[in-house]
Amino acid sequence: MRMSTPAQPTSERQIDDAVCLACGCMCDDISVTVVDNRVTCVKNACPIGEAWFRQAEDDTRPICRVDGREASLEEGIA
């Protein structure tokens, strides 16, 4: 008999009055929904702003660099 693993809890948050920096108009009435650190919904943004908020992050980048080399977060804070 195979046991199923419980689903990971999801973290969802709503960010109202977010400022968009995509084009320089500095729109500040944007509403963004974030689930598990990913933007899932953008309201009140133009197509340029929506693309800016939804752009994918590169998960392969090091979390921190010190003197040009990869470093831990603790080392970077220090």
Stockholm file with secondary structure:
# STOCKHOLM 1.0

chainA/1-78         MRMSTPAQPTSERQIDDAVCLACGCMCDDISVTVVDNRVTCVKNACPIGEAWFRQAEDDTRPICRVDGREASLEEGIA
#=GR chainA/1-78 SS CCCCCCCCCCCEEEEEEECCCSSSSCCCCEEEEEETTEEEEEESCCHHHHHHHHCCCCTTSCSEEETTEEECHHHHHC
#=GC SS_cons        CCCCCCCCCCCEEEEEEECCCSSSSCCCCEEEEEETTEEEEEESCCHHHHHHHHCCCCTTSCSEEETTEEECHHHHHC
//
